[in-house]
Amino acid sequence: MANILGIPSPKEDMDGSMVRDVYYEEGDINRIVTYCELDVITLAQVFLRLRNERLLNEDQIKYI
């Protein structure tokens, strides 16, 4: 959906099919947290685009 709406996907490190291995084999929960945070940001951008509102720019996004 993001791709169709012209919103770049921040998912460069991994995709959903890799979460299991990253958790059980690498034990890297922080990598999964980052993956989920980026997913939520993309969802917010899709929501804004569908409402014909301005997308968030990088300085409006706060990472935990």
PyMOL Python script that loads the backbone (N, CA, C, O; Angstrom):
from pymol import cmd

cmd.read_pdbstr("""\
ATOM      1  N   MET A   1       0.825  -1.184   0.000  1.00  0.00           N
ATOM      2  CA  MET A   1       0.000   0.000   0.000  1.00  0.00           C
ATOM      3  C   MET A   1       0.877   1.259   0.000  1.00  0.00           C
ATOM      4  O   MET A   1       0.619   2.206  -0.742  1.00  0.00           O
ATOM      5  N   ALA A   2       1.907   1.253   0.834  1.00  0.00           N
ATOM      6  CA  ALA A   2       2.806   2.408   0.892  1.00  0.00           C
ATOM      7  C   ALA A   2       3.433   2.658  -0.470  1.00  0.00           C
ATOM      8  O   ALA A   2       3.507   3.800  -0.924  1.00  0.00           O
ATOM      9  N   ASN A   3       3.875   1.615  -1.111  1.00  0.00           N
ATOM     10  CA  ASN A   3       4.499   1.746  -2.422  1.00  0.00           C
ATOM     11  C   ASN A   3       3.528   2.338  -3.440  1.00  0.00           C
ATOM     12  O   ASN A   3       3.907   3.217  -4.215  1.00  0.00           O
ATOM     13  N   ILE A   4       2.302   1.874  -3.447  1.00  0.00           N
ATOM     14  CA  ILE A   4       1.285   2.378  -4.378  1.00  0.00           C
ATOM     15  C   ILE A   4       1.016   3.853  -4.137  1.00  0.00           C
ATOM     16  O   ILE A   4       0.770   4.605  -5.080  1.00  0.00           O
ATOM     17  N   LEU A   5       1.060   4.274  -2.869  1.00  0.00           N
ATOM     18  CA  LEU A   5       0.797   5.667  -2.524  1.00  0.00           C
ATOM     19  C   LEU A   5       2.042   6.550  -2.608  1.00  0.00           C
ATOM     20  O   LEU A   5       1.986   7.736  -2.281  1.00  0.00           O
ATOM     21  N   GLY A   6       3.155   5.980  -3.040  1.00  0.00           N
ATOM     22  CA  GLY A   6       4.380   6.764  -3.203  1.00  0.00           C
ATOM     23  C   GLY A   6       5.088   7.081  -1.901  1.00  0.00           C
ATOM     24  O   GLY A   6       5.840   8.051  -1.816  1.00  0.00           O
ATOM     25  N   ILE A   7       4.849   6.265  -0.890  1.00  0.00           N
ATOM     26  CA  ILE A   7       5.500   6.463   0.401  1.00  0.00           C
ATOM     27  C   ILE A   7       6.654   5.464   0.494  1.00  0.00           C
ATOM     28  O   ILE A   7       6.428   4.256   0.417  1.00  0.00           O
ATOM     29  N   PRO A   8       7.879   5.949   0.657  1.00  0.00           N
ATOM     30  CA  PRO A   8       9.011   5.025   0.714  1.00  0.00           C
ATOM     31  C   PRO A   8       8.944   4.126   1.943  1.00  0.00           C
ATOM     32  O   PRO A   8       8.591   4.576   3.033  1.00  0.00           O
ATOM     33  N   SER A   9       9.275   2.886   1.764  1.00  0.00           N
ATOM     34  CA  SER A   9       9.293   1.951   2.880  1.00  0.00           C
ATOM     35  C   SER A   9      10.642   2.027   3.571  1.00  0.00           C
ATOM     36  O   SER A   9      11.683   1.960   2.918  1.00  0.00           O
ATOM     37  N   PRO A  10      10.628   2.166   4.892  1.00  0.00           N
ATOM     38  CA  PRO A  10      11.887   2.231   5.626  1.00  0.00           C
ATOM     39  C   PRO A  10      12.463   0.849   5.933  1.00  0.00           C
ATOM     40  O   PRO A  10      13.489   0.736   6.604  1.00  0.00           O
ATOM     41  N   LYS A  11      11.811  -0.185   5.450  1.00  0.00           N
ATOM     42  CA  LYS A  11      12.211  -1.552   5.777  1.00  0.00           C
ATOM     43  C   LYS A  11      13.348  -2.010   4.879  1.00  0.00           C
ATOM     44  O   LYS A  11      13.127  -2.674   3.866  1.00  0.00           O
ATOM     45  N   GLU A  12      14.543  -1.655   5.254  1.00  0.00           N
ATOM     46  CA  GLU A  12      15.709  -2.054   4.478  1.00  0.00           C
ATOM     47  C   GLU A  12      16.476  -3.171   5.172  1.00  0.00           C
ATOM     48  O   GLU A  12      17.167  -3.957   4.523  1.00  0.00           O
ATOM     49  N   ASP A  13      16.351  -3.235   6.489  1.00  0.00           N
ATOM     50  CA  ASP A  13      17.131  -4.183   7.271  1.00  0.00           C
ATOM     51  C   ASP A  13      16.550  -5.590   7.238  1.00  0.00           C
ATOM     52  O   ASP A  13      17.289  -6.569   7.127  1.00  0.00           O
ATOM     53  N   MET A  14      15.222  -5.691   7.336  1.00  0.00           N
ATOM     54  CA  MET A  14      14.588  -7.008   7.351  1.00  0.00           C
ATOM     55  C   MET A  14      13.127  -6.880   6.977  1.00  0.00           C
ATOM     56  O   MET A  14      12.599  -5.773   6.877  1.00  0.00           O
ATOM     57  N   ASP A  15      12.468  -8.023   6.769  1.00  0.00           N
ATOM     58  CA  ASP A  15      11.036  -8.022   6.526  1.00  0.00           C
ATOM     59  C   ASP A  15      10.375  -8.967   7.524  1.00  0.00           C
ATOM     60  O   ASP A  15      11.056  -9.635   8.301  1.00  0.00           O
ATOM     61  N   GLY A  16       9.064  -9.017   7.499  1.00  0.00           N
ATOM     62  CA  GLY A  16       8.309  -9.782   8.479  1.00  0.00           C
ATOM     63  C   GLY A  16       8.675 -11.252   8.554  1.00  0.00           C
ATOM     64  O   GLY A  16       8.573 -11.869   9.614  1.00  0.00           O
ATOM     65  N   SER A  17       9.098 -11.812   7.442  1.00  0.00           N
ATOM     66  CA  SER A  17       9.448 -13.230   7.437  1.00  0.00           C
ATOM     67  C   SER A  17      10.720 -13.518   8.227  1.00  0.00           C
ATOM     68  O   SER A  17      11.017 -14.675   8.524  1.00  0.00           O
ATOM     69  N   MET A  18      11.462 -12.486   8.564  1.00  0.00           N
ATOM     70  CA  MET A  18      12.737 -12.659   9.248  1.00  0.00           C
ATOM     71  C   MET A  18      12.639 -12.478  10.770  1.00  0.00           C
ATOM     72  O   MET A  18      13.593 -12.772  11.490  1.00  0.00           O
ATOM     73  N   VAL A  19      11.490 -11.997  11.259  1.00  0.00           N
ATOM     74  CA  VAL A  19      11.355 -11.671  12.682  1.00  0.00           C
ATOM     75  C   VAL A  19      11.624 -12.881  13.567  1.00  0.00           C
ATOM     76  O   VAL A  19      12.321 -12.765  14.574  1.00  0.00           O
ATOM     77  N   ARG A  20      11.089 -14.019  13.211  1.00  0.00           N
ATOM     78  CA  ARG A  20      11.290 -15.229  14.017  1.00  0.00           C
ATOM     79  C   ARG A  20      12.772 -15.544  14.179  1.00  0.00           C
ATOM     80  O   ARG A  20      13.248 -15.764  15.293  1.00  0.00           O
ATOM     81  N   ASP A  21      13.495 -15.565  13.071  1.00  0.00           N
ATOM     82  CA  ASP A  21      14.916 -15.898  13.129  1.00  0.00           C
ATOM     83  C   ASP A  21      15.714 -14.858  13.912  1.00  0.00           C
ATOM     84  O   ASP A  21      16.617 -15.198  14.677  1.00  0.00           O
ATOM     85  N   VAL A  22      15.370 -13.591  13.711  1.00  0.00           N
ATOM     86  CA  VAL A  22      16.077 -12.534  14.434  1.00  0.00           C
ATOM     87  C   VAL A  22      15.863 -12.696  15.932  1.00  0.00           C
ATOM     88  O   VAL A  22      16.778 -12.448  16.718  1.00  0.00           O
ATOM     89  N   TYR A  23      14.677 -13.105  16.334  1.00  0.00           N
ATOM     90  CA  TYR A  23      14.401 -13.282  17.765  1.00  0.00           C
ATOM     91  C   TYR A  23      15.017 -14.568  18.315  1.00  0.00           C
ATOM     92  O   TYR A  23      15.767 -14.535  19.290  1.00  0.00           O
ATOM     93  N   TYR A  24      14.698 -15.692  17.689  1.00  0.00           N
ATOM     94  CA  TYR A  24      15.107 -16.976  18.257  1.00  0.00           C
ATOM     95  C   TYR A  24      16.565 -17.350  17.975  1.00  0.00           C
ATOM     96  O   TYR A  24      17.202 -18.023  18.785  1.00  0.00           O
ATOM     97  N   GLU A  25      17.081 -16.923  16.852  1.00  0.00           N
ATOM     98  CA  GLU A  25      18.456 -17.307  16.522  1.00  0.00           C
ATOM     99  C   GLU A  25      19.473 -16.235  16.901  1.00  0.00           C
ATOM    100  O   GLU A  25      20.589 -16.547  17.316  1.00  0.00           O
ATOM    101  N   GLU A  26      19.082 -14.970  16.757  1.00  0.00           N
ATOM    102  CA  GLU A  26      20.011 -13.881  17.068  1.00  0.00           C
ATOM    103  C   GLU A  26      19.727 -13.240  18.423  1.00  0.00           C
ATOM    104  O   GLU A  26      20.609 -12.617  19.015  1.00  0.00           O
ATOM    105  N   GLY A  27      18.498 -13.390  18.914  1.00  0.00           N
ATOM    106  CA  GLY A  27      18.125 -12.786  20.190  1.00  0.00           C
ATOM    107  C   GLY A  27      18.168 -11.274  20.175  1.00  0.00           C
ATOM    108  O   GLY A  27      18.375 -10.646  21.213  1.00  0.00           O
ATOM    109  N   ASP A  28      17.976 -10.686  19.009  1.00  0.00           N
ATOM    110  CA  ASP A  28      18.131  -9.233  18.848  1.00  0.00           C
ATOM    111  C   ASP A  28      16.775  -8.529  18.895  1.00  0.00           C
ATOM    112  O   ASP A  28      16.236  -8.122  17.865  1.00  0.00           O
ATOM    113  N   ILE A  29      16.235  -8.394  20.103  1.00  0.00           N
ATOM    114  CA  ILE A  29      14.924  -7.772  20.276  1.00  0.00           C
ATOM    115  C   ILE A  29      14.940  -6.301  19.853  1.00  0.00           C
ATOM    116  O   ILE A  29      13.928  -5.794  19.368  1.00  0.00           O
ATOM    117  N   ASN A  30      16.057  -5.614  20.024  1.00  0.00           N
ATOM    118  CA  ASN A  30      16.130  -4.203  19.634  1.00  0.00           C
ATOM    119  C   ASN A  30      15.960  -4.026  18.134  1.00  0.00           C
ATOM    120  O   ASN A  30      15.362  -3.047  17.687  1.00  0.00           O
ATOM    121  N   ARG A  31      16.475  -4.952  17.368  1.00  0.00           N
ATOM    122  CA  ARG A  31      16.300  -4.905  15.911  1.00  0.00           C
ATOM    123  C   ARG A  31      14.825  -5.071  15.541  1.00  0.00           C
ATOM    124  O   ARG A  31      14.343  -4.434  14.605  1.00  0.00           O
ATOM    125  N   ILE A  32      14.115  -5.920  16.271  1.00  0.00           N
ATOM    126  CA  ILE A  32      12.690  -6.123  16.029  1.00  0.00           C
ATOM    127  C   ILE A  32      11.900  -4.890  16.447  1.00  0.00           C
ATOM    128  O   ILE A  32      10.952  -4.501  15.765  1.00  0.00           O
ATOM    129  N   VAL A  33      12.282  -4.276  17.558  1.00  0.00           N
ATOM    130  CA  VAL A  33      11.624  -3.040  18.002  1.00  0.00           C
ATOM    131  C   VAL A  33      11.759  -1.966  16.928  1.00  0.00           C
ATOM    132  O   VAL A  33      10.780  -1.300  16.592  1.00  0.00           O
ATOM    133  N   THR A  34      12.948  -1.794  16.395  1.00  0.00           N
ATOM    134  CA  THR A  34      13.174  -0.800  15.338  1.00  0.00           C
ATOM    135  C   THR A  34      12.322  -1.120  14.121  1.00  0.00           C
ATOM    136  O   THR A  34      11.721  -0.221  13.531  1.00  0.00           O
ATOM    137  N   TYR A  35      12.264  -2.388  13.740  1.00  0.00           N
ATOM    138  CA  TYR A  35      11.447  -2.815  12.609  1.00  0.00           C
ATOM    139  C   TYR A  35       9.975  -2.431  12.832  1.00  0.00           C
ATOM    140  O   TYR A  35       9.323  -1.917  11.924  1.00  0.00           O
ATOM    141  N   CYS A  36       9.459  -2.682  14.040  1.00  0.00           N
ATOM    142  CA  CYS A  36       8.065  -2.370  14.349  1.00  0.00           C
ATOM    143  C   CYS A  36       7.817  -0.864  14.374  1.00  0.00           C
ATOM    144  O   CYS A  36       6.788  -0.396  13.888  1.00  0.00           O
ATOM    145  N   GLU A  37       8.759  -0.104  14.938  1.00  0.00           N
ATOM    146  CA  GLU A  37       8.614   1.355  14.957  1.00  0.00           C
ATOM    147  C   GLU A  37       8.527   1.912  13.536  1.00  0.00           C
ATOM    148  O   GLU A  37       7.695   2.771  13.248  1.00  0.00           O
ATOM    149  N   LEU A  38       9.380   1.421  12.666  1.00  0.00           N
ATOM    150  CA  LEU A  38       9.358   1.890  11.276  1.00  0.00           C
ATOM    151  C   LEU A  38       8.061   1.505  10.584  1.00  0.00           C
ATOM    152  O   LEU A  38       7.566   2.245   9.734  1.00  0.00           O
ATOM    153  N   ASP A  39       7.510   0.353  10.943  1.00  0.00           N
ATOM    154  CA  ASP A  39       6.236  -0.082  10.390  1.00  0.00           C
ATOM    155  C   ASP A  39       5.104   0.850  10.815  1.00  0.00           C
ATOM    156  O   ASP A  39       4.236   1.183  10.008  1.00  0.00           O
ATOM    157  N   VAL A  40       5.111   1.270  12.075  1.00  0.00           N
ATOM    158  CA  VAL A  40       4.086   2.186  12.583  1.00  0.00           C
ATOM    159  C   VAL A  40       4.195   3.546  11.892  1.00  0.00           C
ATOM    160  O   VAL A  40       3.178   4.148  11.547  1.00  0.00           O
ATOM    161  N   ILE A  41       5.407   4.028  11.690  1.00  0.00           N
ATOM    162  CA  ILE A  41       5.605   5.304  10.997  1.00  0.00           C
ATOM    163  C   ILE A  41       5.065   5.220   9.575  1.00  0.00           C
ATOM    164  O   ILE A  41       4.407   6.148   9.105  1.00  0.00           O
ATOM    165  N   THR A  42       5.336   4.130   8.899  1.00  0.00           N
ATOM    166  CA  THR A  42       4.828   3.951   7.535  1.00  0.00           C
ATOM    167  C   THR A  42       3.309   3.915   7.539  1.00  0.00           C
ATOM    168  O   THR A  42       2.678   4.514   6.667  1.00  0.00           O
ATOM    169  N   LEU A  43       2.710   3.224   8.502  1.00  0.00           N
ATOM    170  CA  LEU A  43       1.254   3.180   8.612  1.00  0.00           C
ATOM    171  C   LEU A  43       0.680   4.584   8.815  1.00  0.00           C
ATOM    172  O   LEU A  43      -0.331   4.937   8.210  1.00  0.00           O
ATOM    173  N   ALA A  44       1.325   5.377   9.663  1.00  0.00           N
ATOM    174  CA  ALA A  44       0.863   6.754   9.888  1.00  0.00           C
ATOM    175  C   ALA A  44       0.940   7.565   8.601  1.00  0.00           C
ATOM    176  O   ALA A  44       0.037   8.349   8.309  1.00  0.00           O
ATOM    177  N   GLN A  45       2.000   7.385   7.836  1.00  0.00           N
ATOM    178  CA  GLN A  45       2.147   8.107   6.570  1.00  0.00           C
ATOM    179  C   GLN A  45       1.054   7.691   5.585  1.00  0.00           C
ATOM    180  O   GLN A  45       0.503   8.536   4.879  1.00  0.00           O
ATOM    181  N   VAL A  46       0.739   6.399   5.534  1.00  0.00           N
ATOM    182  CA  VAL A  46      -0.337   5.909   4.655  1.00  0.00           C
ATOM    183  C   VAL A  46      -1.663   6.540   5.073  1.00  0.00           C
ATOM    184  O   VAL A  46      -2.425   7.013   4.229  1.00  0.00           O
ATOM    185  N   PHE A  47      -1.933   6.546   6.372  1.00  0.00           N
ATOM    186  CA  PHE A  47      -3.161   7.144   6.888  1.00  0.00           C
ATOM    187  C   PHE A  47      -3.265   8.618   6.483  1.00  0.00           C
ATOM    188  O   PHE A  47      -4.313   9.063   6.014  1.00  0.00           O
ATOM    189  N   LEU A  48      -2.184   9.363   6.664  1.00  0.00           N
ATOM    190  CA  LEU A  48      -2.197  10.780   6.291  1.00  0.00           C
ATOM    191  C   LEU A  48      -2.415  10.965   4.794  1.00  0.00           C
ATOM    192  O   LEU A  48      -3.173  11.843   4.382  1.00  0.00           O
ATOM    193  N   ARG A  49      -1.763  10.150   3.982  1.00  0.00           N
ATOM    194  CA  ARG A  49      -1.919  10.250   2.534  1.00  0.00           C
ATOM    195  C   ARG A  49      -3.365   9.970   2.118  1.00  0.00           C
ATOM    196  O   ARG A  49      -3.909  10.657   1.253  1.00  0.00           O
ATOM    197  N   LEU A  50      -3.983   8.966   2.733  1.00  0.00           N
ATOM    198  CA  LEU A  50      -5.374   8.628   2.407  1.00  0.00           C
ATOM    199  C   LEU A  50      -6.338   9.731   2.825  1.00  0.00           C
ATOM    200  O   LEU A  50      -7.404   9.886   2.230  1.00  0.00           O
ATOM    201  N   ARG A  51      -5.967  10.489   3.837  1.00  0.00           N
ATOM    202  CA  ARG A  51      -6.787  11.628   4.266  1.00  0.00           C
ATOM    203  C   ARG A  51      -6.430  12.917   3.517  1.00  0.00           C
ATOM    204  O   ARG A  51      -6.966  13.990   3.795  1.00  0.00           O
ATOM    205  N   ASN A  52      -5.504  12.774   2.553  1.00  0.00           N
ATOM    206  CA  ASN A  52      -5.041  13.906   1.752  1.00  0.00           C
ATOM    207  C   ASN A  52      -4.432  15.001   2.631  1.00  0.00           C
ATOM    208  O   ASN A  52      -4.615  16.193   2.384  1.00  0.00           O
ATOM    209  N   GLU A  53      -3.708  14.567   3.655  1.00  0.00           N
ATOM    210  CA  GLU A  53      -3.030  15.493   4.555  1.00  0.00           C
ATOM    211  C   GLU A  53      -1.532  15.436   4.297  1.00  0.00           C
ATOM    212  O   GLU A  53      -1.034  14.522   3.639  1.00  0.00           O
ATOM    213  N   ARG A  54      -0.834  16.411   4.819  1.00  0.00           N
ATOM    214  CA  ARG A  54       0.609  16.483   4.646  1.00  0.00           C
ATOM    215  C   ARG A  54       1.294  15.354   5.401  1.00  0.00           C
ATOM    216  O   ARG A  54       0.945  15.066   6.546  1.00  0.00           O
ATOM    217  N   LEU A  55       2.268  14.716   4.763  1.00  0.00           N
ATOM    218  CA  LEU A  55       3.022  13.652   5.409  1.00  0.00           C
ATOM    219  C   LEU A  55       3.952  14.233   6.459  1.00  0.00           C
ATOM    220  O   LEU A  55       4.335  15.400   6.391  1.00  0.00           O
ATOM    221  N   LEU A  56       4.308  13.410   7.426  1.00  0.00           N
ATOM    222  CA  LEU A  56       5.268  13.818   8.451  1.00  0.00           C
ATOM    223  C   LEU A  56       6.657  13.912   7.833  1.00  0.00           C
ATOM    224  O   LEU A  56       7.034  13.082   7.006  1.00  0.00           O
ATOM    225  N   ASN A  57       7.414  14.923   8.238  1.00  0.00           N
ATOM    226  CA  ASN A  57       8.805  14.957   7.805  1.00  0.00           C
ATOM    227  C   ASN A  57       9.672  14.396   8.926  1.00  0.00           C
ATOM    228  O   ASN A  57       9.196  14.203  10.045  1.00  0.00           O
ATOM    229  N   GLU A  58      10.904  14.141   8.639  1.00  0.00           N
ATOM    230  CA  GLU A  58      11.792  13.433   9.563  1.00  0.00           C
ATOM    231  C   GLU A  58      11.884  14.102  10.935  1.00  0.00           C
ATOM    232  O   GLU A  58      11.958  13.405  11.948  1.00  0.00           O
ATOM    233  N   ASP A  59      11.883  15.429  10.992  1.00  0.00           N
ATOM    234  CA  ASP A  59      12.021  16.092  12.300  1.00  0.00           C
ATOM    235  C   ASP A  59      10.756  16.040  13.125  1.00  0.00           C
ATOM    236  O   ASP A  59      10.786  16.421  14.296  1.00  0.00           O
ATOM    237  N   GLN A  60       9.638  15.585  12.568  1.00  0.00           N
ATOM    238  CA  GLN A  60       8.405  15.432  13.315  1.00  0.00           C
ATOM    239  C   GLN A  60       8.267  14.024  13.908  1.00  0.00           C
ATOM    240  O   GLN A  60       7.332  13.762  14.665  1.00  0.00           O
ATOM    241  N   ILE A  61       9.164  13.144  13.578  1.00  0.00           N
ATOM    242  CA  ILE A  61       9.104  11.753  14.022  1.00  0.00           C
ATOM    243  C   ILE A  61      10.072  11.554  15.174  1.00  0.00           C
ATOM    244  O   ILE A  61      11.260  11.852  15.058  1.00  0.00           O
ATOM    245  N   LYS A  62       9.558  11.050  16.279  1.00  0.00           N
ATOM    246  CA  LYS A  62      10.382  10.796  17.475  1.00  0.00           C
ATOM    247  C   LYS A  62      10.533   9.290  17.649  1.00  0.00           C
ATOM    248  O   LYS A  62       9.541   8.564  17.712  1.00  0.00           O
ATOM    249  N   TYR A  63      11.758   8.831  17.726  1.00  0.00           N
ATOM    250  CA  TYR A  63      12.034   7.421  17.957  1.00  0.00           C
ATOM    251  C   TYR A  63      12.285   7.201  19.433  1.00  0.00           C
ATOM    252  O   TYR A  63      12.873   8.049  20.104  1.00  0.00           O
ATOM    253  N   ILE A  64      11.843   6.074  19.934  1.00  0.00           N
ATOM    254  CA  ILE A  64      12.020   5.756  21.358  1.00  0.00           C
ATOM    255  C   ILE A  64      13.296   4.958  21.530  1.00  0.00           C
ATOM    256  O   ILE A  64      13.643   4.582  22.650  1.00  0.00           O
TER     257      ILE A  64
END
""", "prot")
cmd.dss("prot")
cmd.show_as("cartoon", "prot")
cmd.util.cbc("prot")
cmd.orient("prot")
